[in-house]
Amino acid sequence: MELRQLEYFQMVCRCNSITKAAAELHIAQPSITIAIKKLEDELGVTLLDRTQRQITLTTEGQVFLQRIDDILNRLHDATVEMNDYRILQKGSIRIGVPSTIGTFPFPNLFARFQKLYPHFKLTVVEAGSLTIPTYLERGDIELGIMITSTISPRLATVSIATGQILVCLPPGHPLSNLSNIDFNELRNERFVLLKEDSYSRQLILAECKKHQFTPNIVFSSSQIETVRSLVEQGVGISFLVDAVAQKHGTIITRPLTEPLMYQIALAWNKERYLSKATKLFIDFVAAT
């Protein structure tokens, strides 16, 4: 049994496709097919059900994948740890950041950290607050900055900021005359929202359900600037965290009568090895 066979098998499981796995690994598709067939022959069991259109795991394959995930995670952690000992003055961190936080507070944190530790490299992976926990648990990233109210028991966090989500209105909108807005006032409005993996979208949809109406969502985007521009042009209303919404003077922002609160937190997988660079960033954020 070879390490590459395990890596190929893991990637096929993640992609649910040999073709997609080959593209991710930048190798020929037959190489993966042969490697997994040899793995099955050596184990004496069938790992993948190939009778359906989409590849699925057999019962044996599901059990084997759990073991392989653990083995490859431990191997990755051991490699990172040894590299820490080899290069004590350098390091890199992959950090997940939603677009809603790309303008606040991450740039400020990054700039100050980089000034203190110019030899460390931060690589940003843009993802929504609902996707980042999955990336952390899989080991795709070391850290995640996300908007959240609940945290997986596998993750540890440091709070960065708290605040509330504001209603964003175009100039001249009738509701702009109010000092705060009852959510029921929004049932006939057109909504411009962030995409599905954003925490704020899920919060707004839950609030609509609570008030017993289905929102008229006319546009979804992962980009704050796109949302802001559409609101400004009167396409619809939106909802942004206060620290971001209040930076855009061309749109009107109002709090909700019953505030929707949020927390921005730095999170990491407490079951994984943390490199010295990662620990340093956590300590830096905690002390900020």
C-alpha positions in Angstrom: 0.0 0.0 0.0 1.4 3.4 -1.0 0.7 6.8 0.3 -0.3 8.1 -3.1 -3.0 5.4 -3.3 -4.5 6.8 -0.1 -4.3 10.4 -1.4 -6.0 9.4 -4.7 -8.8 7.6 -2.9 -9.4 10.5 -0.5 -9.6 13.0 -3.4 -12.0 10.8 -5.4 -14.2 10.7 -2.3 -14.1 14.5 -1.9 -14.9 15.1 -5.6 -17.3 12.1 -6.0 -15.7 11.7 -9.4 -12.4 10.1 -10.7 -12.3 12.7 -13.5 -12.6 15.7 -11.2 -10.1 14.1 -8.8 -7.6 13.7 -11.6 -8.0 17.4 -12.5 -7.5 18.4 -8.9 -4.3 16.3 -8.6 -3.1 17.2 -12.1 -2.6 13.6 -13.1 -4.1 11.3 -15.8 -7.4 9.7 -14.9 -6.2 6.1 -15.6 -3.5 6.5 -12.9 -6.2 7.0 -10.3 -8.3 4.2 -11.5 -5.4 1.7 -11.4 -4.2 2.9 -8.0 -7.6 2.5 -6.4 -8.1 -0.9 -8.1 -4.8 -2.1 -6.6 -5.8 -0.7 -3.2 -9.1 -2.7 -3.4 -7.2 -5.9 -4.4 -4.8 -5.5 -1.5 -7.6 -4.9 1.0 -9.8 -7.6 -0.5 -12.9 -5.3 -0.4 -14.7 -3.0 -2.8 -14.3 0.6 -1.7 -16.3 2.4 -4.5 -19.7 1.6 -6.0 -19.2 2.2 -9.7 -22.6 0.9 -10.8 -24.3 4.3 -10.5 -23.8 7.4 -12.6 -22.0 9.1 -9.7 -19.4 7.2 -7.7 -20.5 6.4 -4.2 -18.7 4.8 -1.3 -19.5 1.3 -0.2 -19.9 0.6 3.6 -16.3 -0.6 3.6 -15.3 2.5 1.7 -16.9 4.8 4.3 -15.1 3.1 7.2 -11.8 3.1 5.2 -12.2 6.9 4.4 -12.6 7.8 8.0 -9.3 6.0 8.8 -7.5 7.5 5.8 -8.6 11.0 6.7 -7.2 10.6 10.1 -3.9 9.1 8.8 -3.3 11.8 6.2 -4.2 14.6 8.6 -1.7 13.2 11.1 0.9 12.9 8.4 0.3 16.5 7.3 0.5 17.7 10.9 3.8 15.8 11.5 5.3 17.3 8.3 4.3 20.8 9.3 5.7 20.3 12.8 9.0 19.1 11.5 9.1 22.0 9.1 8.6 24.3 12.1 11.7 22.9 13.7 13.7 23.3 10.5 12.6 26.9 9.8 11.9 28.7 13.1 11.9 32.2 11.6 9.5 31.6 8.7 6.0 30.2 8.2 2.8 30.4 6.3 -0.8 30.4 7.2 -3.9 29.7 5.1 -6.8 31.7 6.4 -10.4 31.6 5.3 -12.1 35.0 5.1 -15.6 35.9 3.9 -16.1 38.7 1.5 -18.1 40.5 4.2 -15.0 40.6 6.3 -12.6 41.3 3.5 -13.1 45.0 4.1 -13.3 44.8 7.9 -11.6 43.9 10.1 -9.1 41.6 8.3 -7.1 44.2 6.3 -6.3 46.0 9.5 -5.3 42.8 11.3 -3.2 41.7 8.4 -1.3 45.0 8.0 -0.4 45.1 11.7 0.6 41.5 11.8 2.7 41.8 8.7 4.5 44.9 10.1 5.4 42.9 13.2 6.3 39.7 11.4 7.3 40.4 7.8 8.8 36.9 7.3 5.4 35.2 7.7 3.1 34.6 4.7 -0.7 34.8 5.0 -2.7 33.2 2.1 -6.3 34.2 2.0 -9.0 31.7 0.9 -12.3 33.5 0.3 -15.2 31.5 1.6 -18.5 32.1 3.3 -18.9 31.9 7.1 -20.9 28.7 6.7 -18.2 27.0 4.6 -15.2 28.0 6.6 -15.9 25.5 9.5 -15.9 22.6 7.0 -12.5 23.8 5.6 -11.1 24.0 9.1 -12.3 20.5 10.0 -10.9 19.0 6.8 -7.6 20.8 7.3 -7.9 22.8 4.0 -7.0 26.0 6.1 -5.4 26.6 9.4 -7.5 29.6 10.5 -10.8 31.1 9.7 -12.3 34.5 10.4 -16.1 34.2 10.3 -19.4 35.8 11.3 -21.2 33.4 13.6 -23.4 32.8 16.6 -22.8 29.1 17.1 -19.5 27.2 17.0 -18.7 23.5 16.3 -17.4 21.7 19.3 -14.3 20.7 17.2 -13.4 24.4 16.8 -11.8 26.9 19.2 -12.3 30.6 18.8 -11.1 34.1 19.8 -13.7 36.9 19.6 -12.6 39.8 17.3 -15.7 42.0 17.2 -19.4 42.1 17.8 -22.1 44.3 16.4 -25.5 44.3 14.6 -26.7 43.9 11.1 -28.2 47.0 9.5 -30.9 47.5 6.9 -29.4 49.2 3.8 -31.7 51.4 1.8 -31.3 53.5 -1.4 -31.4 57.3 -1.1 -34.9 58.6 -0.8 -36.4 55.3 0.3 -39.7 55.9 2.3 -38.3 53.8 5.2 -35.3 56.1 5.6 -37.5 58.5 7.5 -37.7 56.0 10.4 -35.0 55.8 13.1 -35.3 52.0 13.2 -37.2 49.5 11.1 -39.6 46.8 12.1 -38.9 43.7 10.1 -42.5 43.3 9.1 -42.1 46.6 7.1 -39.8 44.8 4.7 -42.1 42.0 3.5 -43.0 43.8 0.2 -39.4 44.9 -0.5 -37.0 43.4 -3.1 -34.0 41.9 -1.4 -30.4 42.0 -2.6 -28.5 39.4 -0.5 -25.1 37.9 -0.2 -24.7 34.3 -1.5 -25.9 31.1 0.2 -22.8 30.3 2.2 -22.9 33.6 4.1 -24.0 33.8 7.7 -25.9 37.1 7.2 -28.1 35.6 4.4 -29.1 32.7 6.6 -29.9 35.0 9.5 -32.1 37.2 7.2 -33.9 34.2 5.8 -34.5 32.9 9.3 -35.9 36.3 10.3 -38.2 36.3 7.2 -39.5 32.8 8.2 -40.0 34.0 11.8 -42.2 36.9 10.4 -44.0 34.5 8.1 -43.1 35.8 4.7 -41.0 34.6 1.8 -38.5 37.3 0.7 -38.4 38.5 -3.0 -34.7 37.9 -3.6 -33.9 39.7 -6.9 -30.1 39.3 -6.8 -27.4 37.4 -4.9 -23.7 38.2 -4.9 -20.6 37.4 -3.0 -19.2 40.9 -3.4 -20.0 43.7 -1.0 -19.4 46.4 -3.5 -21.9 44.8 -5.9 -24.5 44.6 -3.2 -23.9 48.3 -2.2 -24.1 49.5 -5.8 -27.4 47.7 -6.5 -28.9 49.1 -3.3 -27.7 52.6 -4.3 -29.3 52.3 -7.7 -32.6 51.3 -6.2 -32.7 47.6 -7.3 -33.6 46.5 -3.8 -32.7 46.7 -0.1 -30.0 44.7 1.6 -28.4 43.9 5.0 -24.8 44.4 6.0 -22.8 44.3 9.2 -22.7 47.7 10.8 -18.9 48.2 10.5 -19.1 47.6 6.7 -22.5 49.3 6.0 -21.6 52.5 7.7 -18.5 53.0 5.5 -20.7 53.5 2.4 -22.1 57.0 2.7 -24.1 56.8 -0.5 -26.6 54.3 1.0 -28.9 54.8 4.0 -28.5 52.5 6.9 -31.0 51.9 9.7 -31.0 49.4 12.7 -33.8 46.9 13.1 -36.3 47.4 15.9 -35.3 44.0 17.2 -31.5 44.0 16.5 -29.9 41.1 14.7 -26.6 40.7 16.5 -23.4 39.0 15.2 -20.0 38.0 16.4 -16.8 38.0 14.3 -14.4 35.3 15.6 -11.1 33.8 14.7 -11.5 30.0 14.6 -9.2 27.0 14.4 -9.5 23.2 14.6 -8.4 22.3 18.1 -7.9 18.7 17.1 -5.2 19.6 14.6 -1.5 20.5 15.1 -1.0 24.3 15.1 2.2 25.5 13.5 4.2 28.1 15.3 3.1 30.7 12.7 -0.6 29.8 13.4 -0.1 30.1 17.1 1.6 33.4 16.7 -1.3 34.8 14.7 -3.8 33.5 17.3 -1.9 35.1 20.1 -1.6 38.3 18.2 -5.4 38.5 17.6 -6.1 37.5 21.2 -3.9 40.4 22.4 -5.4 42.9 20.1 
